[in-house]
Amino acid sequence: MGMLKEFKDFAMKGNVVDMAVGVVIGGAFGKIISSLVGDIIMPVVGKFTGGMDFTTMTYVIQEASGEGDKAVAEVAIHYGAFINTAIDFVIIAAAIFVAVKAMNSMKKKEEEAPKATPEDITLLREIRDSLAK
């Protein structure tokens, strides 16, 4: 029973829950970026490169051969898919950078903002000033 309670305490900590939410949102964000790159950016890039479809760009090392049971599949390097994935990464990294920079900026403004003096400190200062007179 102790191990179950210990696991529950671990799983319900704020950091673990926050991390789980971040992973789920990150996965969805990755899918959105992949769609953005594959469905919007790469067709535009393909248009400017003469109608080139990056997803079909391959370097064939060995052609497919044979038939039936003796068939050998094609061996190829799919560098076009790698280009799409690299562009995905760059866009995701840039978006995360902008988000972290914005969060750091907001945190810095919070730290710089003058904090109101607590009421008890104000009262003690008034008493001190009255006694000094």
Summary of the structure (lengths in Angstrom):
residues: 133
radius of gyration: 29.4
end to end distance: 66.7
largest distance: 106.1
contacts: 263
relative contact order: 0.07
helix: 74%
strand: 7%
